[in-house]
Amino acid sequence: MTEDSGLSAEFSRARELVMALTLREDFAVREIPAPSGLAPEALALAGDVRPEDDGESLYGTGRLVLLYDPDVPDGWDSPWRIVCFAQAPLETEIGVDPLLAEVAWSWLTDALASHHAPYRAASGTATKTLSRGFGTLAEEGDGAQIELRASWSPTENIAGHVAAWAELVCMLAGLPPGSERIAVFGARKVERD
């Protein structure tokens, strides 16, 4: 344990690397309280794609928790574990695509590969939701959303894993790498078909 922070040297180094990351300027990341009881040491981040002045995003949002347990819990296959969530509203035509869940998962694995972030023991779910408003919500019409929940055990390059998560959230929001300065017309969360 390091004397000044109460954190292990391994976790302190990883935390410093993560906190020093420079991500795309239209993805706002902040530290949030980490859940307790999952591991002896944890860091939690929240990220929003192109947030409004009130901090809310019309495009997409995500959460990431970096866990460290030197006792290597069953199923982790590493002292490190990442748990992430990413969600974005979609245009209804995209939400009905039968391959959407597979595509969302491939965006995660592709992002990890592109950031040289090797891992083991990956698991997760991709959920697509279609909705229709009724009664006083009938004016909202149809809507769709994609949500990915995943966990995996990084084997090296913790900062690369966090950068891959940021890329995933932006991809789900319809903003691929290199689209930082491209205008997005019509916030999908508000407008429904």
Secondary structure, DSSP 4 states (H G I P E B T S, - for coil): --TTTSS-HHHHHHHHHHHT----TTEEEEEEPPPSSS-SEEEEEEEEES--TTS--SS-EEEEEEEE-TT--TTTSSSEEEEEEEEEEE-HHHHT-TTHHHHHHHHHHHHHHHTT--EEEEEEEEEEEEEE--GGGGGG-EEEEEEEEEEEEE-S-HHHHHHHHHHHHHHHTT--TT-TT----S-TTT---
